[in-house]
């Protein structure tokens, strides 16, 4: 599902569909591994930060960065801190 999200993100004009697949990837990973797909979480943070396929929203960007950070993704921690 994550790879499908990436395909929508970079190879189609439908950027909103990419967000749907990133979310599905997170949910699928949560069911299988007990935590979400941290790369998908981080990518959603980026999307919201720059407004790529979604309305730009720094609050939502921080929320996704924080989730990825709490899951152990150090780059997301740095991105979260940069938005404070």
Buried (B, 14 or more C-beta within 10 A) or exposed (E): BBEBBBEBBEEEEEBEBBBBBBBBBBBBBEEEEEBBBBBBBBBBBBBBBEEBBBEEBEEBBBBBBBBBBBBEBEEBBEBBEEEE
